[in-house]
């Protein structure tokens, strides 16, 4: 055991020391006082770093605990917790509504903290500074520590020790074990390995006194072990390198060190020379120093080093302590009568002065209407006496004379339903005033307003007149919209994402897939607004995103610092996309080559954005070098520090700062591992075998006012940011070779800025230079501003300038000027794989073959451009709308209803299997469902749960891939009211691929949309949707209505049908009569039959249970009757093909012809699949085949 001895105490102030912490990363000891002051000692000397705790009330509470990380110093008082840099600059501060007693680092989330209040443990997420979860406690907590195994242990006022397992990112956490350690409160608590040490109070004659022993427990199950006796222990410290060696100290200054594994070792005793009592203690990271603070402001030290040797607090490795800048002294003014007043500097004001007259304070002229003219009927009957004229008021003017006419106000039409209303006008800029006056209108935050028709009624076209689509903001995590726009307009990243979705992806949650789907929607929409709902929902499923605080909640604070949040998200997204795009090294496409000309085999995202660097550390004394390799996808800008007065000023232009941020040339003081001396070492980064990447993704890191000052425009309009820069760096081609200089010219593709208002709120805006190959209209400038769904063309000077503090940089993307020659995008596989349409994917554990109504496609049925399919979807309600209702009958929708896709059915539109579904998937939903709306969706509780559902349940991504593939293959979709379906699915389908029967049967000069049920009753003489809705039934009905439209339109009788539909619909209010269970023959000839001259179809009931869904394992009835309850869909006239529905009942000039029944396929055989079970059907006989069976008859890409 090392021998410890005392050294002279340290003193900085006479205030009592309330907290101590040794810095593990520098030669610094941090001290907190009872008055809320945090100060430090650099070595054994007091430092000038001294700051008060942010936001302290009056009187200020004392610092209760200090935690040291590699980036900041975290301190806690009863009012809140905050973090500062080692130089004293505040990084964040969280003010608590409840008094805090202690805190500790989160055991599993590196950016989280655990705070203790009187009734709960709170999880604080950084940097968003929000409480993400609360864990209730039975007694107020006094001590709290975490173990290396992810276990939290607490000591409370009731003397209990309790453990909590926080490895679950969500959900309610309860205590896993507890033990009664003391009769009174727990006074001190420490953990080491599987041991936990506790010091507490006992009760004697109703008074608390220190228990004369240190309790020892097994942390895994809180099993008590042999205690360590000691007189009145108050503090415990565990040796960092020896888990069985502890230091016990009493409040009177007696220190005892003992090894609990050696029972015969009596240890060492030391008595500190104190005049008062000890208040806190701490131990250094290597166990060399122990510090004890007392009530007189002294810090007593015990060390194991030699008396003539000075060893840093943190050992041999460390960084130099930071020292705050010393402000220049104010110049002395020799005052006399001739001294001008402007010699005295003006203070800084954050708000405009009153002397700056604006429209609010400036004088103006009151504009009045001219007096109304006297009516002619009054003048005609007026009599004049002397100079006075008088007349009786005519009857028609009574009540109107001498009344000020109120000017009718015109209002802006915010909704599509208001366009036709009288008084709604179109304005040049729909963005309203009322925000910060210094922010231009196109930079201001835009919000979606909701009418009683929902978000679909909002007029997005008023905010975007360009052919480039914006992204909506009514979903959580929509702060990522700006970065998604950046990815879309960066061609290499967009191509990689679209190539990724062209082939099967085994991940159920994949951000690269969602980026590819979002880019595809933005590419197809061509100016129509889109939303990234699936991407934002997928982000919430990643535990790393939750741990980093990247996931928004329903009650997000409106003061969130989105500038810091988007930079953290960019790093997470690129790292995640790198992992998801990485296949086997031999399978990754070689987009780029290294300095030798060899193709790169790493992930495609790393090839495009990665910096393969080697950090070279050189000791300036012995010249020994060491290297460390690494890959980074984001470059953080490092700004030059302010030099001393006798030092030359560093280059402060953007190009120089970018080059220095790439190389990271820096010097620091530390111990050289070769010569073992404390020397000055230098480090620099060089490229490892390759040139600079084609794309530079940069975090501006300009949160501090000093860094932001570099970006501000000069007085003469000089701009810090340039559209073209040259990046310089060194590259080492091979081992032992000399470094060569690499210079690459980059062009700015776009930047994301944070717009801050004077109220503390902020939002993100993307400023993007549209590439020439993506330009869709000629403009004066290629630059566009993407303010969520508001898109506008702007000049380049507007994009690159930073005229005020309201506009701050966050993210910049540069592309190499010679990108076409260094990046080969033709090697990316872009051919769409149609395998997923031929696979029967299912997650259900108990799927019932009798309820499997679809027959998947064979390889000979893969759709081609123009293939007709009918689709219908069902949804469940995830969130109830929130409405603000007032007493004056004003009603405003604050948050609309939110729905989620629950079922998708797609049926064949042509061919021998016309009307037979090939997709009938139920979508797995992991979120809580508010309402299944079974009456309108047909979805019942349990249908979407793979554990109990008897239907085909698949992940949302699988359904989306199928629909996305059908769109890309050029299918024509027939359906009823498909606009809302596409919105909830989050997919954009080109209008020329959509046939909506709502539009086909739209009545002239009427805004009414006729329901599918009424059209089926009127036109097809059937009664559908009598019970719960069925998507297969609705899809077939829409297909039949389209066929009827084609027939009637070809014969020129469709307009006559619409007139009949309008007249009879008005009589019935466009509703099917309630007494119609099975519609009886009408006196008039049916519309379709009469128009076509075909024989009249006997009426039948279109029932959900009797639809032509032939369950697997059953056969169809050979001779169904139209009036049979279990019969099929009422047989329509033959419109295009000789196909009927379910029973193969066809009308071809004769009344009936019933072909032989079709033998259904055998029950499916399931095999393993990344999403569950699947069945692959052969293209000929539709019998199950193995995954390895070849299929030579298919001309599409094989699995």
Long-range contacts (C-beta under 8 A, 24 or more apart in sequence): 1-245, 1-257, 1-259, 1-265, 1-267, 1-268, 2-304, 3-268, 3-304, 4-257, 4-268, 4-270, 4-290, 4-302, 4-303, 4-304, 5-270, 5-302, 5-303, 5-304, 5-307, 6-270, 6-272, 6-273, 6-300, 6-301, 6-302, 7-301, 7-302, 7-303, 8-301, 9-298, 9-299, 9-300, 9-301, 10-41, 10-44, 10-46, 10-298, 10-299, 10-301, 11-46, 11-297, 11-298, 11-299, 12-39, 12-41, 12-46, 12-50, 12-297, 12-299, 13-37, 13-39, 13-297, 14-296, 14-297, 15-297, 16-62, 16-279, 16-293, 16-294, 16-295, 16-296, 16-297, 17-279, 17-280, 17-293, 17-294, 17-295, 17-297, 17-298, 17-299, 18-62, 18-63, 18-64, 18-279, 18-280, 18-293, 19-62, 19-63, 19-64, 19-65, 19-66, 19-75, 19-280, 19-293, 20-66, 20-280, 20-281, 20-282, 20-291, 20-292, 20-293, 20-299, 21-65, 21-66, 21-67, 21-68, 21-73, 21-282, 22-68, 22-282, 22-283, 22-284, 22-285, 22-289, 22-291, 22-313, 22-314, 23-68, 23-86, 23-313, 23-314, 23-318, 24-68, 24-285, 24-314, 25-68, 25-70, 25-314, 25-318, 25-319, 26-86, 26-314, 26-318, 26-319, 26-320, 26-321, 27-312, 27-313, 27-314, 27-318, 27-320, 27-321, 28-86, 28-313, 28-314, 28-321, 29-282, 29-289, 29-291, 29-299, 29-313, 30-66, 30-68, 30-73, 31-293, 31-299, 32-62, 32-63, 32-64, 32-65, 32-66, 32-75, 33-62, 33-63, 33-297, 34-62, 34-63, 35-60, 35-62, 36-60, 36-61, 36-62, 36-63, 36-77, 37-63, 38-63, 38-66, 38-73, 38-75, 38-84, 40-86, 40-321, 41-299, 42-321, 43-310, 43-312, 43-313, 44-310, 47-321, 47-323, 48-323, 48-324, 49-86, 49-87, 49-88, 49-321, 49-322, 49-323, 49-324, 50-88, 51-84, 51-88, 53-77, 53-79, 53-80, 53-82, 54-80, 54-82, 54-90, 54-93, 55-79, 55-80, 55-82, 55-93, 55-95, 64-100, 64-101, 64-102, 65-102, 65-103, 67-103, 67-104, 67-105, 69-105, 74-103, 74-113, 76-100, 76-102, 76-103, 76-115, 81-113, 81-115, 81-124, 83-126, 85-322, 86-321, 86-322, 87-322, 87-323, 87-324, 88-322, 88-324, 89-704, 91-127, 92-126, 92-127, 92-129, 93-129, 94-124, 94-129, 96-122, 101-140, 101-141, 101-142, 102-141, 102-142, 102-143, 102-144, 103-144, 104-144, 104-145, 104-146, 104-152, 105-146, 106-146, 106-166, 107-146, 107-147, 107-149, 107-150, 107-151, 107-152, 107-166, 107-167, 108-150, 108-166, 108-167, 108-169, 108-547, 109-547, 110-547, 111-547, 111-548, 111-549, 112-547, 114-144, 114-146, 114-152, 114-166, 116-140, 116-141, 116-144, 116-154, 117-141, 121-152, 121-154, 121-164, 123-166, 125-549, 126-549, 127-549, 127-561, 127-564, 127-565, 127-568, 128-549, 128-557, 128-560, 128-561, 128-565, 129-557, 130-549, 130-553, 130-556, 130-557, 132-546, 132-549, 132-553, 133-170, 133-173, 135-164, 135-172, 135-173, 137-162, 142-185, 142-186, 142-187, 143-186, 143-187, 143-188, 143-189, 144-189, 145-189, 145-190, 145-191, 145-196, 146-191, 147-191, 147-196, 147-219, 148-193, 149-219, 151-176, 151-219, 153-189, 153-191, 153-196, 153-219, 154-189, 155-181, 155-185, 155-186, 155-189, 155-198, 155-200, 156-185, 156-186, 157-185, 157-186, 158-185, 159-183, 159-184, 159-185, 159-186, 159-200, 159-201, 160-186, 161-186, 161-189, 161-196, 161-198, 161-217, 161-222, 163-219, 163-222, 169-543, 169-546, 169-547, 170-546, 177-221, 177-222, 178-222, 179-217, 179-222, 179-224, 181-215, 181-217, 182-211, 182-215, 184-208, 184-211, 187-234, 188-233, 188-234, 188-235, 188-236, 189-236, 190-236, 190-237, 190-238, 190-246, 191-219, 191-238, 192-238, 192-243, 192-244, 192-246, 193-219, 193-243, 194-218, 194-219, 194-220, 195-219, 195-225, 195-243, 195-244, 196-222, 197-228, 197-236, 197-238, 197-246, 199-233, 199-234, 199-235, 199-236, 199-248, 210-234, 210-250, 210-251, 214-246, 214-248, 216-260, 228-258, 228-260, 230-256, 234-278, 235-278, 235-280, 235-281, 235-292, 237-281, 237-282, 237-283, 237-290, 238-283, 239-283, 239-287, 240-283, 240-284, 240-285, 240-286, 240-287, 241-286, 241-287, 242-287, 245-287, 247-281, 247-283, 247-290, 249-278, 249-281, 249-292, 250-278, 251-277, 251-278, 252-277, 252-278, 253-277, 253-278, 253-292, 253-294, 253-300, 255-290, 255-292, 255-302, 270-302, 272-300, 272-302, 273-300, 274-298, 274-300, 284-313, 284-314, 284-315, 285-313, 285-314, 285-315, 286-314, 286-315, 288-313, 288-315, 289-313, 312-678, 315-671, 316-670, 316-671, 316-676, 316-678, 317-670, 317-671, 318-669, 318-670, 318-671, 319-668, 319-669, 319-670, 320-668, 320-669, 325-642, 351-758, 358-437, 369-405, 372-405, 375-401, 413-459, 413-462, 414-449, 414-458, 414-459, 414-462, 415-449, 415-451, 415-453, 415-457, 415-458, 415-459, 416-457, 416-458, 416-459, 417-451, 417-453, 417-457, 418-459, 419-459, 426-462, 427-462, 430-462, 430-463, 431-463, 431-790, 435-757, 436-757, 436-758, 436-759, 436-806, 438-804, 438-806, 439-755, 439-757, 439-806, 442-785, 442-787, 442-790, 442-792, 442-794, 443-755, 443-765, 443-785, 443-787, 443-806, 443-807, 444-755, 444-787, 445-755, 445-757, 445-761, 445-763, 445-787, 446-473, 446-787, 446-788, 446-789, 446-790, 447-473, 448-472, 448-473, 448-474, 448-789, 450-881, 450-892, 450-893, 450-894, 450-895, 450-896, 451-893, 452-891, 452-893, 454-896, 454-897, 455-896, 455-983, 456-979, 456-980, 456-983, 460-528, 460-529, 460-789, 463-789, 463-790, 463-791, 464-527, 464-529, 464-789, 464-790, 464-791, 464-792, 465-792, 466-527, 466-777, 466-784, 466-791, 466-792, 466-793, 467-526, 467-527, 467-776, 467-777, 468-522, 468-527, 468-770, 468-776, 468-784, 468-786, 468-791, 469-521, 469-522, 469-525, 469-526, 469-527, 469-528, 469-529, 469-530, 469-791, 470-529, 470-530, 470-786, 470-787, 470-788, 470-789, 470-790, 470-791, 471-529, 471-530, 471-531, 471-532, 471-786, 471-788, 471-789, 472-529, 472-530, 472-531, 472-788, 472-789, 473-788, 473-789, 474-531, 474-896, 475-531, 475-532, 475-533, 475-536, 475-537, 476-536, 476-540, 476-551, 476-552, 476-553, 476-554, 476-556, 477-536, 477-539, 477-540, 477-550, 477-551, 477-552, 478-531, 478-532, 478-536, 478-788, 479-552, 479-562, 479-565, 479-566, 479-569, 479-763, 479-764, 480-532, 480-535, 480-536, 480-539, 480-566, 480-569, 481-532, 481-764, 481-766, 481-786, 481-788, 482-566, 482-752, 482-764, 482-765, 482-766, 482-786, 482-811, 483-566, 483-569, 483-570, 483-573, 483-752, 483-766, 483-811, 484-515, 484-518, 484-532, 484-535, 485-522, 485-750, 485-766, 485-768, 485-786, 486-749, 486-750, 486-752, 486-766, 486-768, 486-811, 486-813, 487-515, 487-519, 488-518, 488-519, 488-522, 488-523, 489-749, 489-750, 489-768, 489-769, 489-770, 489-771, 489-774, 490-695, 490-749, 490-750, 490-813, 490-815, 491-771, 491-773, 491-774, 491-825, 492-591, 492-608, 492-694, 492-695, 492-819, 492-823, 492-825, 493-605, 493-608, 493-609, 493-695, 494-519, 495-825, 495-828, 495-830, 496-581, 496-591, 496-604, 496-605, 496-608, 496-828, 497-577, 498-830, 499-828, 499-829, 499-830, 500-580, 500-581, 501-961, 501-964, 502-829, 502-830, 502-831, 502-832, 502-833, 503-829, 503-833, 504-833, 504-835, 504-836, 504-1199, 505-580, 506-1170, 507-580, 507-1170, 508-955, 508-957, 508-1170, 508-1171, 509-538, 509-541, 509-542, 509-957, 510-538, 510-580, 510-957, 511-535, 511-538, 511-539, 511-542, 511-573, 511-576, 511-577, 511-580, 512-576, 512-577, 512-580, 512-581, 512-605, 513-580, 513-957, 514-538, 515-577, 517-960, 517-964, 517-986, 517-987, 520-964, 520-968, 520-988, 521-986, 521-987, 521-988, 524-988, 524-989, 524-990, 525-988, 526-776, 528-988, 529-789, 530-988, 531-983, 531-986, 532-986, 533-986, 534-956, 534-960, 534-986, 541-926, 542-576, 544-572, 544-576, 545-572, 548-572, 558-760, 558-761, 559-760, 559-761, 559-762, 560-762, 561-703, 561-762, 562-754, 562-762, 562-763, 562-764, 562-810, 563-703, 563-754, 563-762, 563-764, 563-808, 563-810, 564-703, 566-752, 566-754, 566-764, 566-810, 566-811, 567-634, 567-699, 567-700, 567-701, 567-810, 567-811, 570-634, 570-697, 570-699, 570-811, 571-633, 571-634, 571-699, 574-605, 574-609, 574-633, 574-634, 574-697, 575-633, 577-605, 578-603, 578-605, 578-606, 578-610, 578-633, 579-603, 581-605, 582-606, 589-827, 589-828, 589-829, 590-824, 590-827, 591-823, 591-824, 591-825, 591-827, 591-828, 592-690, 592-693, 592-694, 592-822, 592-823, 592-824, 593-822, 594-689, 594-690, 594-691, 595-689, 595-690, 595-691, 595-731, 595-733, 595-740, 596-689, 596-733, 596-734, 600-690, 604-828, 605-633, 606-631, 606-633, 607-693, 607-694, 608-693, 608-694, 608-695, 608-823, 609-633, 609-634, 609-693, 609-694, 609-695, 609-696, 609-697, 610-693, 611-635, 611-662, 611-687, 611-692, 611-693, 612-687, 612-688, 612-689, 612-690, 613-685, 613-686, 613-687, 613-688, 614-685, 614-686, 614-687, 614-688, 614-732, 615-664, 615-683, 615-684, 615-685, 616-683, 616-684, 616-685, 616-686, 617-681, 617-682, 617-683, 618-681, 618-682, 618-683, 619-672, 619-674, 619-675, 619-679, 619-681, 620-667, 620-679, 620-680, 620-681, 620-682, 621-672, 621-675, 621-677, 621-679, 621-680, 622-672, 622-674, 622-675, 622-677, 622-679, 624-672, 624-673, 624-674, 624-675, 626-673, 629-688, 633-697, 634-697, 634-698, 634-699, 635-661, 635-662, 635-696, 635-697, 635-698, 635-699, 636-661, 636-698, 636-699, 636-701, 637-661, 637-698, 637-699, 637-700, 637-701, 637-702, 637-707, 638-664, 638-701, 639-701, 639-706, 639-707, 639-710, 642-706, 652-710, 653-720, 654-710, 654-720, 654-721, 654-722, 654-725, 655-722, 655-725, 655-726, 655-727, 657-710, 658-698, 658-725, 658-727, 659-727, 659-728, 659-729, 662-692, 662-727, 662-728, 662-729, 663-728, 663-729, 663-730, 684-730, 685-729, 686-729, 686-730, 686-731, 686-732, 686-739, 687-729, 687-730, 687-731, 687-732, 687-742, 688-731, 688-732, 689-731, 689-732, 689-733, 689-734, 690-731, 691-731, 691-742, 691-744, 691-822, 692-727, 692-729, 692-742, 692-744, 692-816, 694-815, 694-816, 694-819, 694-822, 694-823, 695-749, 695-813, 695-814, 695-815, 695-816, 696-727, 696-746, 696-812, 696-813, 696-814, 696-815, 697-811, 697-813, 698-811, 698-812, 698-813, 698-814, 699-810, 699-811, 700-808, 700-809, 700-810, 700-811, 700-812, 702-808, 702-809, 702-810, 703-808, 708-805, 708-808, 711-802, 711-808, 711-809, 712-802, 712-804, 712-805, 713-801, 713-802, 713-803, 717-801, 719-797, 719-800, 719-801, 719-802, 720-802, 721-748, 721-751, 721-800, 721-802, 721-809, 721-812, 722-748, 722-800, 723-747, 723-748, 723-769, 723-796, 723-800, 724-748, 724-817, 725-814, 727-814, 744-816, 744-818, 745-816, 745-817, 745-818, 746-814, 746-815, 746-816, 746-817, 747-814, 747-815, 747-816, 747-817, 748-800, 748-812, 748-813, 748-814, 749-813, 749-814, 749-815, 750-812, 750-813, 751-799, 751-809, 751-810, 751-811, 751-812, 751-813, 752-809, 752-810, 752-811, 752-812, 753-807, 753-808, 753-809, 753-810, 754-807, 754-808, 754-809, 754-810, 755-806, 755-807, 756-805, 756-806, 756-807, 756-808, 757-806, 763-788, 764-810, 767-794, 767-799, 769-796, 769-799, 831-1197, 832-965, 832-968, 832-969, 832-1197, 833-1197, 833-1199, 834-862, 834-965, 834-969, 834-1196, 834-1197, 835-1197, 835-1198, 835-1199, 836-958, 836-961, 836-962, 836-965, 837-862, 837-863, 837-918, 837-962, 837-965, 837-966, 838-862, 838-1176, 838-1177, 838-1179, 838-1199, 839-1169, 839-1174, 839-1175, 839-1176, 839-1199, 840-952, 840-1164, 840-1174, 840-1175, 840-1176, 840-1177, 841-954, 841-958, 841-1169, 841-1171, 841-1172, 841-1173, 841-1174, 842-952, 842-953, 842-954, 842-1166, 842-1172, 842-1173, 842-1174, 842-1175, 843-924, 843-946, 843-953, 843-954, 843-955, 843-1171, 843-1172, 843-1173, 844-946, 844-949, 844-950, 844-951, 844-952, 844-953, 844-1172, 845-946, 845-947, 845-948, 846-948, 846-949, 846-950, 847-949, 847-950, 847-951, 847-952, 847-953, 848-950, 848-951, 849-1111, 849-1112, 849-1113, 849-1163, 849-1164, 850-1111, 850-1112, 850-1113, 850-1114, 851-950, 851-951, 851-1111, 852-920, 852-951, 852-952, 852-1111, 852-1112, 852-1164, 853-917, 853-920, 853-1032, 853-1109, 853-1110, 853-1111, 854-905, 854-916, 854-917, 854-918, 854-919, 854-920, 854-952, 855-913, 855-916, 855-917, 855-918, 855-1161, 855-1182, 856-918, 856-919, 856-1177, 857-918, 858-1177, 858-1178, 858-1179, 858-1180, 858-1182, 859-1179, 859-1191, 859-1193, 859-1194, 859-1196, 860-1179, 860-1193, 860-1194, 861-908, 861-911, 861-913, 861-918, 861-1179, 862-969, 862-1194, 862-1196, 863-966, 863-969, 863-970, 863-971, 864-969, 864-970, 865-969, 865-970, 866-970, 866-971, 866-972, 867-909, 867-910, 867-969, 867-970, 867-971, 867-972, 868-909, 868-910, 868-971, 868-972, 868-974, 868-1039, 869-906, 869-907, 869-908, 869-909, 869-966, 869-971, 869-972, 869-973, 869-974, 870-906, 870-907, 870-909, 870-973, 870-974, 870-975, 870-1035, 870-1036, 870-1038, 870-1039, 870-1042, 871-904, 871-905, 871-906, 871-907, 871-963, 871-973, 871-974, 871-975, 871-978, 871-981, 871-1035, 872-904, 872-905, 872-975, 872-976, 872-981, 872-1031, 872-1032, 872-1034, 872-1035, 872-1038, 873-901, 873-902, 873-903, 873-904, 873-905, 873-981, 873-984, 873-985, 873-1031, 874-902, 874-903, 874-936, 874-937, 874-938, 874-939, 874-1029, 874-1031, 875-899, 875-900, 875-901, 875-902, 875-933, 875-937, 875-984, 876-900, 876-902, 876-925, 876-929, 876-931, 876-932, 876-933, 876-937, 876-939, 876-944, 877-929, 877-930, 877-931, 877-932, 877-933, 878-925, 878-927, 878-928, 878-929, 878-930, 879-930, 880-930, 880-931, 899-984, 900-925, 900-927, 900-929, 900-984, 901-956, 901-959, 901-984, 901-985, 902-932, 902-937, 902-939, 902-943, 902-944, 903-937, 903-938, 903-939, 903-1031, 904-959, 904-962, 904-963, 904-985, 904-1031, 905-1031, 905-1032, 905-1034, 905-1035, 906-962, 906-963, 906-966, 906-1035, 907-1032, 907-1035, 907-1036, 907-1039, 909-972, 909-974, 909-1039, 910-1136, 910-1137, 911-1137, 911-1139, 912-1139, 913-1139, 914-1039, 914-1137, 914-1139, 914-1141, 915-1036, 915-1039, 915-1108, 915-1129, 915-1139, 915-1140, 915-1141, 915-1142, 916-1108, 917-1032, 917-1035, 917-1109, 919-962, 920-951, 920-952, 920-1031, 920-1032, 921-952, 921-953, 921-954, 921-958, 921-959, 921-962, 922-949, 922-951, 922-952, 922-953, 922-954, 923-953, 923-954, 923-955, 923-956, 923-959, 924-953, 924-954, 924-955, 924-956, 925-956, 934-1028, 935-1028, 935-1029, 936-1028, 936-1029, 937-1028, 937-1029, 938-1028, 938-1029, 938-1030, 938-1031, 938-1104, 946-1172, 953-1172, 954-1171, 954-1172, 955-1171, 958-1171, 960-985, 960-986, 960-987, 963-987, 967-993, 974-1035, 974-1038, 974-1039, 974-1042, 975-1035, 975-1038, 976-1012, 976-1015, 976-1034, 976-1037, 976-1038, 976-1041, 977-1009, 977-1012, 995-1042, 997-1038, 997-1041, 997-1042, 997-1045, 1000-1041, 1000-1042, 1000-1045, 1001-1041, 1001-1045, 1001-1058, 1001-1061, 1003-1058, 1003-1061, 1003-1062, 1003-1065, 1004-1058, 1006-1062, 1008-1070, 1010-1061, 1010-1065, 1010-1070, 1011-1070, 1011-1071, 1012-1037, 1012-1038, 1012-1041, 1013-1072, 1014-1065, 1014-1068, 1014-1070, 1014-1071, 1014-1072, 1015-1041, 1016-1040, 1016-1041, 1016-1102, 1017-1072, 1017-1076, 1017-1079, 1018-1061, 1018-1064, 1018-1065, 1018-1087, 1019-1044, 1019-1057, 1019-1061, 1019-1087, 1019-1088, 1020-1044, 1020-1088, 1020-1102, 1020-1130, 1020-1132, 1021-1079, 1021-1082, 1021-1086, 1021-1097, 1021-1099, 1021-1100, 1021-1130, 1022-1079, 1022-1099, 1022-1100, 1022-1101, 1022-1102, 1022-1129, 1022-1130, 1023-1072, 1023-1076, 1023-1077, 1023-1078, 1023-1079, 1023-1101, 1023-1102, 1023-1103, 1024-1102, 1024-1104, 1025-1104, 1026-1077, 1026-1101, 1026-1103, 1026-1104, 1027-1103, 1027-1104, 1028-1104, 1030-1104, 1030-1107, 1032-1107, 1032-1109, 1033-1102, 1033-1104, 1033-1107, 1033-1129, 1036-1107, 1036-1108, 1036-1129, 1036-1141, 1037-1102, 1040-1132, 1040-1135, 1043-1132, 1043-1135, 1043-1136, 1044-1088, 1044-1132, 1044-1135, 1046-1135, 1046-1136, 1047-1088, 1047-1091, 1047-1092, 1047-1133, 1047-1135, 1048-1088, 1048-1091, 1048-1092, 1051-1091, 1051-1092, 1053-1091, 1056-1091, 1057-1087, 1057-1091, 1060-1087, 1061-1087, 1077-1101, 1078-1123, 1088-1132, 1088-1133, 1089-1133, 1092-1133, 1094-1133, 1094-1147, 1095-1147, 1095-1151, 1097-1130, 1097-1131, 1097-1132, 1097-1133, 1097-1147, 1098-1122, 1098-1123, 1098-1130, 1099-1130, 1100-1127, 1100-1130, 1100-1131, 1101-1125, 1101-1130, 1102-1129, 1102-1130, 1107-1141, 1107-1142, 1108-1140, 1108-1141, 1108-1142, 1108-1143, 1109-1142, 1110-1142, 1110-1158, 1110-1160, 1111-1160, 1112-1160, 1112-1161, 1112-1162, 1112-1163, 1112-1164, 1113-1160, 1113-1162, 1113-1163, 1114-1160, 1115-1157, 1115-1159, 1115-1160, 1116-1142, 1116-1143, 1116-1144, 1116-1157, 1116-1158, 1116-1160, 1117-1143, 1117-1157, 1118-1154, 1118-1156, 1118-1157, 1119-1154, 1120-1145, 1120-1154
